[in-house]
Amino acid sequence: MRRAVLAVLPLLLATQAFAADTPVAAGAGVEITVYPGDLALVHDHRTFRLTTPETRLAFAGVSRQLKPETASLSIVPSAQVKAADVKLLDQTFAFHLISPQSLLEQSVGQEISVVTTNPATGRDSADRAKVVSVQDGVVLDMGGKIYTGVPGRLVFDGVPDNLRPAPTLLVTAAGPTGKDIAADLVYLTGGLGWHADYVARYDSEGDRLDLSAWATVANTTGVDFKDAKLKLAAGEVNTVTPPNAPMRALAMGAEASAAMAAPTPGAAGVSTQPLDNLQLYTIARPTTLANGESKQLMLLQVTNLPVKHDYVVRGQPWFYTSAMPGDPRPGAAEVEVTVKNEPTKSETKGAKGKEIKDATTAAAISGLGVSLPAGVVRAYGEDDDGAPQFLGEDRTAAVIPGGEMHLHLGRDSDMPVMREQTSFVRATDTIFISAWRLTLRNAKSKPVTVRVEEPVGGAWEIPKESQAHIKNDAGLPEWTITLPPKGSTVLEYSVKTTL
């Protein structure tokens, strides 16, 4: 389909019906809370004047994905105007925007001008045409003849009342004229979302880690938010269709909760605070979120963290209820790194060497000991030439202060494992007895400790084993085996499983 060329005379713009509306300019310091997924709460502060006792106000610059049923405008009382002096009568979200296609659709059954250029003389001529249809293409009636497509440039006589250059919230208000009236516009919108990404620089020799956390915020709302006061919410919020309007009480409730839970300072001007079922990360610097862009913001940067490095071998629960003799299964030890989310002891000493008891102060010193959002952690190491190399990545759940971040980086090919089922008996419908041999090898030039953790389901017991096991925190059998350099060790055991 050929696209119509929009040619609207500037004079006509001044005669639009919505020119009678009173525009309300965007205010400074919009506040935005972005939730995981595709949801944000916008808190926009604006000031306006009523030109007549009953005025329709036009709030342009709102999100194209504004959820109309959540929009709430509340009057902020001042010395000049009390909140009760202004009555809000109705509101409309006008999101049908001016475009060549929308102008054509609104002109069906009406006449427009078609301007063509004489290729010989270069002169333009205009003919009137009636728009018959725009279904699957443009159909025009010009002088009794039917034209499909667009034979020239289209000129429209005006802009229909329901088309606007930008998404606009229209609010009809009644009250005193000629006075500055402050108002808070609060609404939920789609088109804004965020997620966390971590970069870990890992020194496996020293078991140390440098950790950076970045928040990626994407804006597809159709509008720019300049110098916004930005908060990022981690956690889950329940929504229904349509979502409940936030209203001014919601904003006031958030402020009250924030006063009860003092923010915890973090790195790079970021502070955190709990709010009911959420964790809020406040970005100290004003942030501009341009439409169609993704912006990365530093949440956390900590260096020289002590970490725990493990080699782990795990089976599958179904191994112990299935016959597998003669079906050896090769594999390799998994590489796992554990980071404790707490201030290190060396960093929680005061000026006189005393332990700092206040968690807020300790967190400000170390950069950890604060809630860490869920996200993807990508680990990098250095080769012998000092060049960075990608080691692996894993998705971490949110980690509370005092909790642990467990990262599975992959499998180590220098530590192959061969698993063999040497016997299997199904004693009853619910009792299974199996015997196993695990051959663990170490191709490294240093001894390595491996943890064998078997996810046996149901009630279990181990009648025989070549090395004693323990029951770990998950209630599963676990063996700790030290492999000699360039050597191997065989672990044999039998399991009775009752489902």
VODODREN-519068 format. One line per field, with one value per residue (C-alpha): residue in three letters; x, y, z; residue number from 0. Coordinates in nm, 4 decimals. Example, Ala and Ser with C-alpha at 12.3 -4.5 7.8 and 13.67 -1.06 7.14 Angstrom:
# residues 2
type = (Ala/Ser)
X = (1.2300/1.3670)
Y = (-0.4500/-0.1060)
Z = (0.7800/0.7140)
seq = (0/1)
***
This chain:
# residues 499
type = (Met/Arg/Arg/Ala/Val/Leu/Ala/Val/Leu/Pro/Leu/Leu/Leu/Ala/Thr/Gln/Ala/Phe/Ala/Ala/Asp/Thr/Pro/Val/Ala/Ala/Gly/Ala/Gly/Val/Glu/Ile/Thr/Val/Tyr/Pro/Gly/Asp/Leu/Ala/Leu/Val/His/Asp/His/Arg/Thr/Phe/Arg/Leu/Thr/Thr/Pro/Glu/Thr/Arg/Leu/Ala/Phe/Ala/Gly/Val/Ser/Arg/Gln/Leu/Lys/Pro/Glu/Thr/Ala/Ser/Leu/Ser/Ile/Val/Pro/Ser/Ala/Gln/Val/Lys/Ala/Ala/Asp/Val/Lys/Leu/Leu/Asp/Gln/Thr/Phe/Ala/Phe/His/Leu/Ile/Ser/Pro/Gln/Ser/Leu/Leu/Glu/Gln/Ser/Val/Gly/Gln/Glu/Ile/Ser/Val/Val/Thr/Thr/Asn/Pro/Ala/Thr/Gly/Arg/Asp/Ser/Ala/Asp/Arg/Ala/Lys/Val/Val/Ser/Val/Gln/Asp/Gly/Val/Val/Leu/Asp/Met/Gly/Gly/Lys/Ile/Tyr/Thr/Gly/Val/Pro/Gly/Arg/Leu/Val/Phe/Asp/Gly/Val/Pro/Asp/Asn/Leu/Arg/Pro/Ala/Pro/Thr/Leu/Leu/Val/Thr/Ala/Ala/Gly/Pro/Thr/Gly/Lys/Asp/Ile/Ala/Ala/Asp/Leu/Val/Tyr/Leu/Thr/Gly/Gly/Leu/Gly/Trp/His/Ala/Asp/Tyr/Val/Ala/Arg/Tyr/Asp/Ser/Glu/Gly/Asp/Arg/Leu/Asp/Leu/Ser/Ala/Trp/Ala/Thr/Val/Ala/Asn/Thr/Thr/Gly/Val/Asp/Phe/Lys/Asp/Ala/Lys/Leu/Lys/Leu/Ala/Ala/Gly/Glu/Val/Asn/Thr/Val/Thr/Pro/Pro/Asn/Ala/Pro/Met/Arg/Ala/Leu/Ala/Met/Gly/Ala/Glu/Ala/Ser/Ala/Ala/Met/Ala/Ala/Pro/Thr/Pro/Gly/Ala/Ala/Gly/Val/Ser/Thr/Gln/Pro/Leu/Asp/Asn/Leu/Gln/Leu/Tyr/Thr/Ile/Ala/Arg/Pro/Thr/Thr/Leu/Ala/Asn/Gly/Glu/Ser/Lys/Gln/Leu/Met/Leu/Leu/Gln/Val/Thr/Asn/Leu/Pro/Val/Lys/His/Asp/Tyr/Val/Val/Arg/Gly/Gln/Pro/Trp/Phe/Tyr/Thr/Ser/Ala/Met/Pro/Gly/Asp/Pro/Arg/Pro/Gly/Ala/Ala/Glu/Val/Glu/Val/Thr/Val/Lys/Asn/Glu/Pro/Thr/Lys/Ser/Glu/Thr/Lys/Gly/Ala/Lys/Gly/Lys/Glu/Ile/Lys/Asp/Ala/Thr/Thr/Ala/Ala/Ala/Ile/Ser/Gly/Leu/Gly/Val/Ser/Leu/Pro/Ala/Gly/Val/Val/Arg/Ala/Tyr/Gly/Glu/Asp/Asp/Asp/Gly/Ala/Pro/Gln/Phe/Leu/Gly/Glu/Asp/Arg/Thr/Ala/Ala/Val/Ile/Pro/Gly/Gly/Glu/Met/His/Leu/His/Leu/Gly/Arg/Asp/Ser/Asp/Met/Pro/Val/Met/Arg/Glu/Gln/Thr/Ser/Phe/Val/Arg/Ala/Thr/Asp/Thr/Ile/Phe/Ile/Ser/Ala/Trp/Arg/Leu/Thr/Leu/Arg/Asn/Ala/Lys/Ser/Lys/Pro/Val/Thr/Val/Arg/Val/Glu/Glu/Pro/Val/Gly/Gly/Ala/Trp/Glu/Ile/Pro/Lys/Glu/Ser/Gln/Ala/His/Ile/Lys/Asn/Asp/Ala/Gly/Leu/Pro/Glu/Trp/Thr/Ile/Thr/Leu/Pro/Pro/Lys/Gly/Ser/Thr/Val/Leu/Glu/Tyr/Ser/Val/Lys/Thr/Thr/Leu)
X = (0.0000/0.1305/0.1608/-0.0212/0.1927/0.0615/0.0551/-0.1372/-0.1112/0.0219/-0.2804/-0.5115/-0.3370/-0.4468/-0.8088/-0.8125/-1.0826/-0.8298/-0.6582/-0.9209/-0.7758/-0.5378/-0.2012/-0.0248/0.3502/0.5606/0.7068/1.0576/1.1564/0.9203/0.9522/0.9456/0.9448/1.0198/0.9146/1.0483/0.8758/0.6784/0.5350/0.6207/0.4608/0.5005/0.4622/0.4511/0.4444/0.2800/0.1412/-0.1478/-0.3961/-0.7660/-0.8537/-1.2284/-1.4289/-1.4513/-1.1451/-1.0315/-0.6653/-0.4371/-0.1509/0.0761/0.3976/0.2404/0.3284/0.1609/0.1153/-0.0512/-0.3187/-0.6133/-0.7962/-0.4955/-0.4470/-0.5103/-0.4730/-0.4662/-0.4419/-0.1526/-0.2781/-0.0913/-0.1278/-0.3234/-0.5451/-0.6921/-0.7434/-1.1185/-1.1333/-1.0661/-1.3096/-1.2045/-1.5048/-1.3828/-1.0727/-1.0025/-0.6924/-0.6541/-0.4127/-0.5348/-0.2415/-0.1996/-0.0537/-0.1171/-0.3167/-0.5270/-0.6051/-0.7259/-0.9359/-1.1009/-1.1677/-1.3739/-1.6870/-1.5315/-1.3444/-0.9726/-0.7386/-0.5042/-0.2057/-0.0184/0.2857/0.3047/0.6383/0.6718/0.6085/0.6772/0.3519/0.1199/-0.2528/-0.5107/-0.8256/-1.0924/-1.1499/-1.3828/-1.2278/-1.4365/-1.2416/-0.9030/-0.9592/-0.6580/-0.5570/-0.6866/-0.9939/-1.0755/-1.3652/-1.2344/-1.4837/-1.6942/-1.3986/-1.2668/-0.8949/-0.7122/-0.3951/-0.2798/-0.2324/-0.0569/0.0061/-0.2902/-0.3892/-0.6417/-0.8627/-0.7966/-0.7162/-1.0135/-1.1002/-0.9971/-0.6467/-0.3517/0.0209/0.1093/-0.0687/-0.2618/-0.4505/-0.7508/-0.8912/-1.1886/-1.1472/-1.3545/-1.2166/-1.0654/-0.9121/-0.5807/-0.4075/-0.1171/-0.2466/-0.0012/-0.1048/0.0366/-0.0362/0.0154/-0.0356/0.0809/0.2256/0.3691/0.6770/0.9211/1.1019/1.4369/1.6588/1.9893/2.3130/2.6325/2.9920/3.2230/3.6001/3.7150/4.0633/4.0453/4.3995/4.3312/3.9584/3.8731/3.6058/3.5375/3.1619/2.9716/2.5926/2.4230/2.0567/1.9346/1.6271/1.4380/1.1922/0.9381/0.6646/0.6832/0.7982/1.1208/1.1529/1.4164/1.6080/1.3775/1.4115/1.4428/1.3709/1.3966/1.1745/1.2814/1.0241/0.6816/0.3729/0.0354/-0.1712/-0.5212/-0.6960/-0.7625/-0.5139/-0.6376/-0.5799/-0.2864/-0.4547/-0.2827/-0.3182/-0.0878/0.1831/0.1421/0.1521/0.4804/0.6268/0.5149/0.6632/0.9877/1.0053/0.9744/1.2421/1.5482/1.7406/2.0688/2.3565/2.5166/2.7844/2.7811/2.5152/2.2583/2.0612/1.8313/1.5290/1.2619/0.8997/0.6518/0.7073/0.9548/1.3136/1.3675/1.6927/1.7090/1.9379/2.0832/2.1602/1.8749/1.8354/1.7088/1.5221/1.4884/1.2221/1.3551/1.6711/1.8087/2.0220/2.2596/2.3040/2.5648/2.4025/2.7004/3.0769/3.2796/3.6367/3.8413/3.5529/3.6439/3.4613/3.4261/3.5175/3.3773/3.3963/3.0665/2.9462/2.5703/2.3490/1.9787/1.6936/1.5644/1.9000/1.8016/1.4698/1.5848/1.7796/2.1046/2.3606/2.5877/2.5046/2.8019/2.7522/3.0526/3.0537/3.2710/3.2765/3.0705/3.2416/3.0534/3.1419/2.9699/2.9704/2.8558/2.6416/2.7841/3.0500/3.3921/3.5412/3.8328/3.5890/3.3591/3.6225/3.5826/3.8562/3.9698/3.9419/3.6019/3.3398/3.0703/2.7343/2.5136/2.4210/2.3588/2.7070/2.8716/2.6952/2.8146/3.1750/3.1878/2.9214/2.7699/2.5336/2.2479/1.9762/2.0964/1.8373/1.7902/1.9780/2.2354/2.5966/2.8700/3.2119/3.5454/3.8978/4.2470/4.4653/4.8447/4.8815/4.6590/4.3817/4.0211/3.8347/3.4681/3.4272/3.0509/2.7261/2.4399/2.1117/2.0957/1.7852/1.7592/2.0062/1.9152/2.1781/2.3541/2.2524/2.4677/2.4965/2.5585/2.7002/2.7290/2.9920/3.0091/3.1997/3.5759/3.7052/4.0222/3.8071/3.6151/3.3749/3.2482/2.9303/2.8361/2.5432/2.6827/2.3515/1.9819/1.6994/1.3361/1.2418/0.8793/0.6732/0.8191/1.1613/1.4657/1.8213/2.1090/2.4898/2.7202/3.0803/3.2043/3.5529/3.6787/3.9949/4.2121/4.4276/4.5550/4.9039/4.7697/4.5343/4.1665/3.8767/3.5464/3.2044/2.9806/2.6184/2.3530/1.9865/1.8286/1.4508/1.2193/1.3477/1.6974/1.9756/2.3288/2.4108/2.7616/3.0149/3.3891/3.4018/3.1735/2.9071/2.7296/2.3723/2.3967/2.1671/1.9342/1.8985/2.0992/2.4058/2.7327/3.0941/3.4057/3.6883/4.0421/4.1898/4.5701/4.7522/4.7293/4.5438/4.2026/3.9799/3.6946/3.3841/3.1550/2.8288/2.4833/2.1500/1.8137/1.5392/1.1785/0.9280)
Y = (0.0000/0.3447/0.5734/0.9033/1.2135/1.4363/1.8039/2.0092/2.3877/2.5455/2.7798/2.4839/2.3621/2.6730/2.5973/2.2483/2.1825/2.0791/2.4170/2.5301/2.2917/2.4349/2.2601/2.1556/2.1541/1.8675/1.9439/1.8894/1.5901/1.3163/1.0151/0.6654/0.3266/0.0478/-0.3086/-0.6324/-0.7253/-0.4517/-0.2196/0.1152/0.3705/0.7309/1.0156/1.3424/1.6833/1.9592/2.3112/2.4667/2.7540/2.7323/2.9765/2.9446/2.8231/2.4890/2.4057/2.0999/2.0440/1.8635/1.6699/1.5876/1.3877/1.0933/0.7367/0.5885/0.2720/0.4536/0.2376/0.4821/0.3137/0.3716/0.7431/0.9650/1.3438/1.4941/1.8600/1.9608/2.2246/2.5557/2.9003/3.0122/2.7123/2.4447/2.0957/2.1269/2.4384/2.2328/1.9687/1.7049/1.6249/1.3722/1.2437/1.0946/0.9310/1.0440/0.8011/0.8144/0.9954/1.1945/0.9892/0.9597/0.6428/0.7823/1.0981/0.8827/0.6637/0.9710/1.1149/0.8268/0.9781/1.3260/1.5256/1.5989/1.7551/1.5593/1.7619/1.6453/1.7933/1.8420/1.6827/1.9151/2.2465/2.1551/2.3239/2.1810/2.1382/2.0391/1.8319/1.7436/1.3755/1.1847/0.9130/0.6031/0.3441/0.2770/-0.0965/-0.2813/0.0337/0.3815/0.4177/0.7711/0.9132/1.1923/1.3451/1.0316/0.8045/0.5584/0.5612/0.2995/0.4039/0.7634/0.9475/1.2414/1.4188/1.4343/1.7576/1.7418/2.0359/1.9975/1.7610/1.5710/1.6455/1.3021/1.2971/1.4415/1.4825/1.2982/1.0830/1.3197/1.2831/1.5186/1.6253/1.8562/2.0611/2.3304/2.5867/2.9320/3.0923/3.2721/3.0917/2.8477/2.5025/2.2237/1.8677/1.5161/1.2871/0.9200/0.6315/0.2815/0.2176/-0.0577/-0.0018/0.0305/-0.2642/-0.3572/-0.6532/-0.7004/-0.8312/-0.9095/-0.9141/-1.1297/-1.1212/-1.4425/-1.5333/-1.9105/-1.9303/-1.6848/-1.7660/-1.3958/-1.2201/-0.8667/-0.8222/-0.5512/-0.5306/-0.3403/-0.2550/-0.2456/-0.0226/-0.0274/0.2441/0.1737/0.4046/0.6408/0.9368/1.0583/1.0980/1.3628/1.3840/1.1360/1.0367/0.6638/0.3706/0.0049/-0.2454/-0.6072/-0.8686/-0.9736/-0.7548/-0.9126/-0.7427/-0.8026/-0.6883/-0.4033/-0.3121/-0.1072/0.2683/0.3762/0.6995/0.9559/0.7305/0.4767/0.7360/0.8657/0.5115/0.4470/0.7639/0.6602/0.3114/0.4605/0.6764/0.3693/0.1728/0.3932/0.3415/0.1516/0.3235/0.1260/0.1724/0.4318/0.6494/0.3691/0.3047/0.0160/-0.0157/-0.2774/-0.1916/-0.4638/-0.7418/-0.5363/-0.4212/-0.0696/0.0484/0.4279/0.5839/0.9001/1.0807/1.2104/0.9737/1.0457/0.7537/0.8228/0.6388/0.3420/0.3147/0.0788/0.2326/0.0513/0.1872/0.0728/-0.0773/-0.2278/-0.2600/-0.4619/-0.5886/-0.8679/-1.0703/-1.4065/-1.6925/-2.0675/-2.2837/-2.6362/-2.9278/-3.1161/-3.4437/-3.5079/-3.7781/-3.7758/-3.8914/-4.1357/-4.3196/-4.4996/-4.6368/-4.7452/-5.0458/-4.9216/-5.2088/-5.2054/-4.8392/-4.6371/-4.2628/-4.0361/-3.6842/-3.4249/-3.2430/-2.9252/-2.6003/-2.4032/-2.0728/-1.9448/-1.5793/-1.4864/-1.1730/-1.0075/-0.7495/-0.9050/-0.8957/-0.6794/-0.4195/-0.4125/-0.2757/0.0739/0.3302/0.1646/-0.1888/-0.2562/-0.4577/-0.2423/-0.3765/-0.1500/-0.3353/-0.0140/0.1207/-0.2129/-0.2346/0.1118/0.0072/-0.3234/-0.2799/-0.6158/-0.7079/-0.5509/-0.7300/-0.8357/-0.8594/-1.1677/-1.1648/-1.3272/-1.3483/-1.3731/-1.4779/-1.3929/-1.5048/-1.4335/-1.6711/-1.6954/-1.3923/-1.1814/-1.1698/-1.1966/-1.5179/-1.6064/-1.8815/-1.9268/-1.7744/-1.8609/-1.7101/-1.6182/-1.5710/-1.2664/-1.2927/-1.1478/-1.0082/-1.3033/-1.5320/-1.6921/-1.6542/-1.9944/-1.9925/-2.2946/-2.2032/-2.5283/-2.8590/-2.9097/-3.1399/-3.2029/-3.3875/-3.6584/-3.8884/-4.2308/-4.3543/-4.7230/-4.9109/-5.2519/-5.4062/-5.3261/-5.5072/-5.4014/-5.5732/-5.4518/-5.1890/-4.9263/-5.0640/-5.0424/-5.1611/-5.0520/-5.0615/-4.8000/-4.7381/-4.3818/-4.3399/-3.9856/-3.8673/-3.5619/-3.4436/-3.1415/-3.1210/-3.0523/-3.2402/-3.1533/-3.2082/-3.3173/-3.3264/-3.6114/-3.5241/-3.7737/-3.6641/-3.9894/-3.9610/-4.1000/-4.2722/-4.4112/-4.5972/-4.6957/-5.0536/-5.0616/-4.7967/-4.7709/-4.4353/-4.2975/-4.0464/-3.7704/-3.6459/-3.2902/-2.9947/-3.1119/-3.4534/-3.6246/-3.8521/-3.6702/-3.7824/-3.5639/-3.7151/-3.5834/-3.6776/-3.6974/-3.5028/-3.6829/-3.9611/-4.1170/-4.2541/-4.5044/-4.4610/-4.7635/-4.7753/-4.9352/-4.7623/-4.8949/-4.6559/-4.6657/-4.4448)
Z = (0.0000/-0.0875/0.2115/0.2091/0.2406/0.5174/0.4219/0.6779/0.6590/0.9830/0.9833/1.0176/1.3336/1.5151/1.4388/1.5919/1.8451/2.1079/2.0815/2.3325/2.5913/2.8486/2.8112/3.1300/3.0758/3.2066/3.5454/3.6735/3.8799/3.7680/3.9975/3.8478/4.0172/3.7702/3.8481/3.6973/3.3734/3.2009/3.4649/3.6220/3.8518/3.7298/3.9790/3.7821/3.9551/3.7484/3.7960/3.5998/3.5948/3.5189/3.2411/3.3050/3.6061/3.4271/3.2170/3.0265/3.1046/2.8573/3.0180/2.7215/2.7545/2.9331/2.8402/2.5329/2.7381/3.0289/3.1905/3.1938/3.4804/3.7091/3.6395/3.9385/3.9647/4.3132/4.4135/4.6382/4.8859/4.9034/5.0596/4.7538/4.6856/4.9089/4.7729/4.8313/4.6097/4.2950/4.1719/3.9190/3.7001/3.4427/3.2688/2.9267/2.7862/2.4228/2.2645/1.9009/1.7412/1.4218/1.1380/0.7620/0.8215/1.1092/0.9056/0.6162/0.8453/0.9971/0.6495/0.5109/0.3518/0.3445/0.0829/0.0783/-0.1784/-0.4023/-0.5208/-0.8313/-1.0042/-1.3823/-1.4777/-1.7799/-1.6039/-1.2419/-1.1398/-0.8776/-0.9264/-0.6674/-0.7188/-0.4670/-0.3916/-0.1654/0.0521/-0.0170/0.1820/0.3417/0.3891/0.2400/0.0529/-0.0304/-0.2546/-0.3814/-0.5829/-0.8080/-1.0484/-1.0559/-1.1244/-0.8677/-0.7971/-0.5909/-0.4213/-0.3931/-0.7255/-0.5575/-0.2287/0.0072/0.1792/0.4618/0.5532/0.9257/1.2081/1.3545/1.7152/1.8420/1.6912/1.8783/1.8145/2.1376/2.3959/2.6206/2.9456/2.9459/3.2810/3.3279/3.6453/3.8135/4.0541/4.0983/3.7896/3.7538/4.0424/4.0326/4.1249/4.2020/4.1298/4.1421/3.8493/3.9345/3.6946/3.6065/3.2638/3.0532/2.8408/3.1303/3.2842/3.4341/3.5147/3.6936/3.5430/3.7332/3.6151/3.8280/3.7797/3.9417/4.0654/4.1123/4.2517/4.5319/4.5657/4.5374/4.3353/4.2104/4.1692/3.9800/3.9523/3.6707/3.6259/3.2656/3.2259/2.8933/2.7856/2.5095/2.6411/2.3430/2.5547/2.7100/3.0863/3.1531/3.4816/3.6536/4.0162/3.9604/4.1892/4.0912/4.2705/4.3089/4.4036/4.2819/4.2677/4.2044/3.9345/3.8030/3.4862/3.5077/3.7831/4.0767/4.0571/4.2750/4.3919/4.6112/4.9181/4.7554/4.7028/5.0591/5.1945/5.0154/5.1655/5.5132/5.4756/5.3509/5.6610/5.8828/5.6932/5.6540/5.3280/5.3415/5.1617/4.8819/4.6179/4.3392/4.5012/4.5226/4.8416/4.9238/5.1487/5.2153/5.1392/5.2332/4.9755/4.7703/4.7851/4.6476/4.4915/4.4705/4.2100/4.3599/4.0339/3.8147/3.5212/3.1709/3.0149/2.6430/2.4477/2.2526/2.4606/2.7239/2.9960/3.2284/3.5797/3.8301/4.1399/4.3185/4.2850/4.5345/4.5027/4.6578/4.7970/4.9519/4.7821/4.8269/4.5292/4.4989/4.2592/4.2790/4.1318/4.1266/3.9867/3.9069/4.1371/3.8770/3.8734/4.1951/4.0687/3.7217/3.5938/3.4314/3.4486/3.1468/3.0767/3.2113/3.2143/3.1598/3.2979/3.4692/3.7995/3.8161/3.9114/4.1770/4.3398/4.6553/4.7600/5.1102/5.1139/5.4214/5.5099/5.5539/5.9036/5.7961/5.6655/5.9669/6.2050/6.3407/6.3803/6.7075/6.5772/6.7320/6.5470/6.3877/6.5038/6.2977/5.9763/5.7847/5.8594/5.7811/5.4468/5.3535/5.4177/5.2317/4.9671/5.0593/5.3373/5.1398/4.9438/4.5997/4.3183/4.1060/3.7771/3.5540/3.6758/3.4110/3.5360/3.3751/3.4555/3.3210/3.1203/3.1530/2.9248/3.1487/2.8883/3.0135/2.9328/2.9798/3.2433/3.2479/3.3627/3.5927/3.7056/4.0713/4.2803/4.5058/4.7937/5.1320/5.3714/5.5311/5.2448/4.9786/4.6022/4.4438/4.0916/3.8655/3.6055/3.4073/3.4127/3.4405/3.1645/3.3701/3.6229/3.4365/3.6203/3.5142/3.6836/3.6639/3.8149/3.9104/4.0217/4.0479/4.2287/4.2520/4.5762/4.5794/4.4018/4.6342/4.7355/4.5070/4.5815/4.3586/4.3733/4.2206/4.1240/4.0615/3.9156/3.9669/3.7885/3.8342/3.5413/3.7344/3.8827/4.2320/4.4672/4.4347/4.6755/4.5230/4.6867/4.5693/4.6431/4.5378/4.5087/4.6290/4.6519/4.9204/5.2331/5.1835/5.3562/5.2502/5.3599/5.2097/5.1058/5.0457/5.2240/5.4965/5.3928/5.5817/5.5502/5.4207/5.4864/5.2081/5.3725/5.0961/5.1166/5.0591/5.0288/5.0366/4.8336/4.7822/4.4458/4.4167/4.1425/3.8088/3.9865/4.0452/4.3218/4.3108/4.5277/4.5661/4.7575/4.7572/4.8216/4.9419/4.8363/4.9589/4.7828)
seq = (0/1/2/3/4/5/6/7/8/9/10/11/12/13/14/15/16/17/18/19/20/21/22/23/24/25/26/27/28/29/30/31/32/33/34/35/36/37/38/39/40/41/42/43/44/45/46/47/48/49/50/51/52/53/54/55/56/57/58/59/60/61/62/63/64/65/66/67/68/69/70/71/72/73/74/75/76/77/78/79/80/81/82/83/84/85/86/87/88/89/90/91/92/93/94/95/96/97/98/99/100/101/102/103/104/105/106/107/108/109/110/111/112/113/114/115/116/117/118/119/120/121/122/123/124/125/126/127/128/129/130/131/132/133/134/135/136/137/138/139/140/141/142/143/144/145/146/147/148/149/150/151/152/153/154/155/156/157/158/159/160/161/162/163/164/165/166/167/168/169/170/171/172/173/174/175/176/177/178/179/180/181/182/183/184/185/186/187/188/189/190/191/192/193/194/195/196/197/198/199/200/201/202/203/204/205/206/207/208/209/210/211/212/213/214/215/216/217/218/219/220/221/222/223/224/225/226/227/228/229/230/231/232/233/234/235/236/237/238/239/240/241/242/243/244/245/246/247/248/249/250/251/252/253/254/255/256/257/258/259/260/261/262/263/264/265/266/267/268/269/270/271/272/273/274/275/276/277/278/279/280/281/282/283/284/285/286/287/288/289/290/291/292/293/294/295/296/297/298/299/300/301/302/303/304/305/306/307/308/309/310/311/312/313/314/315/316/317/318/319/320/321/322/323/324/325/326/327/328/329/330/331/332/333/334/335/336/337/338/339/340/341/342/343/344/345/346/347/348/349/350/351/352/353/354/355/356/357/358/359/360/361/362/363/364/365/366/367/368/369/370/371/372/373/374/375/376/377/378/379/380/381/382/383/384/385/386/387/388/389/390/391/392/393/394/395/396/397/398/399/400/401/402/403/404/405/406/407/408/409/410/411/412/413/414/415/416/417/418/419/420/421/422/423/424/425/426/427/428/429/430/431/432/433/434/435/436/437/438/439/440/441/442/443/444/445/446/447/448/449/450/451/452/453/454/455/456/457/458/459/460/461/462/463/464/465/466/467/468/469/470/471/472/473/474/475/476/477/478/479/480/481/482/483/484/485/486/487/488/489/490/491/492/493/494/495/496/497/498)
***
